[in-house]
Amino acid sequence: MNRDHAYWLDILNAINRVQLFAAGLTKDDLGANEKKQSAILYQIIIIGEATKRLSSEFKIANPNVPWKDIAGMRIFWRISMTASISRLSGMLFKGILWN
């Protein structure tokens, strides 16, 4: 398995975990559950880290994906994990898990 394939699988697995962890939760449910918040944020960081490690060739071959935005968000999520997640959850998850 080449490196890009391994990172792409990491991304897909992390996306599946986010969907699994968020299944059936409302924004309020998530806001009250720090374990779920942490688990979801960790998977988003994995997505960003794996995206950063994909080769330029892979990214060029898939130009419809906003690679820089995805890789850049990992920094935002790391900072967010050190803040009060409960207090920020409404802002952090708006538009990601709920519209």
C-alpha positions in Angstrom: 0.0 0.0 0.0 1.5 3.4 -0.9 1.7 6.2 1.5 -1.1 8.3 0.0 -3.4 5.3 0.1 -2.7 4.8 3.8 -3.3 8.5 4.6 -6.5 8.5 2.5 -7.7 5.5 4.5 -6.9 7.3 7.8 -9.0 10.2 6.5 -12.0 8.0 5.5 -11.8 6.1 8.8 -11.8 9.3 10.8 -14.8 10.7 8.9 -16.6 7.4 9.6 -15.8 7.8 13.3 -17.0 11.4 13.4 -20.3 10.2 11.9 -20.6 7.3 14.3 -19.8 9.4 17.4 -22.2 12.2 16.3 -25.1 9.8 15.3 -28.3 10.8 17.0 -26.8 13.8 18.9 -28.3 17.2 18.8 -26.1 20.3 19.3 -27.3 20.4 22.9 -26.5 16.7 23.5 -23.0 17.3 22.2 -22.5 20.4 24.2 -23.3 18.4 27.4 -21.0 15.5 26.5 -17.3 16.3 26.8 -16.2 12.8 25.9 -18.1 12.9 22.6 -16.7 16.4 21.9 -13.2 15.2 22.6 -13.5 12.1 20.5 -14.9 14.1 17.5 -12.3 16.8 17.8 -9.6 14.2 17.9 -10.8 12.6 14.6 -10.9 16.0 13.0 -7.3 16.6 14.0 -6.5 13.2 12.4 -8.1 14.3 9.2 -6.0 17.4 9.1 -2.8 15.6 10.0 -3.3 12.9 7.3 -4.3 15.6 4.8 -1.1 17.4 5.5 0.9 14.3 4.7 -0.7 13.5 1.4 1.6 14.0 -1.6 1.4 17.0 -3.8 0.7 14.6 -6.7 -2.4 13.2 -4.9 -3.7 16.6 -4.1 -3.2 17.9 -7.7 -5.0 14.8 -9.0 -8.0 15.7 -6.7 -8.4 19.4 -7.2 -12.0 19.7 -6.1 -11.0 19.0 -2.5 -10.0 22.1 -0.4 -6.8 20.5 0.9 -5.3 23.6 2.4 -8.5 24.4 4.3 -8.6 20.8 5.7 -5.0 20.7 6.7 -5.2 24.2 8.2 -8.1 23.4 10.4 -6.1 20.9 12.5 -4.3 23.8 14.1 -7.7 25.5 15.0 -9.0 22.2 16.5 -5.9 21.6 18.5 -6.2 25.1 20.0 -9.9 24.5 20.6 -9.2 21.3 22.5 -7.2 23.3 25.0 -10.0 25.8 25.6 -13.3 25.1 27.3 -14.9 22.8 24.8 -18.3 22.9 26.4 -18.4 26.7 26.2 -17.2 26.8 22.5 -19.0 23.7 21.2 -21.9 25.7 19.6 -19.4 27.8 17.6 -17.0 25.0 16.7 -19.6 22.6 15.4 -21.9 25.0 13.6 -21.9 24.0 10.0 -19.8 20.9 10.5 -22.3 18.5 12.1 -25.4 20.7 11.9 -26.6 23.4 9.6 
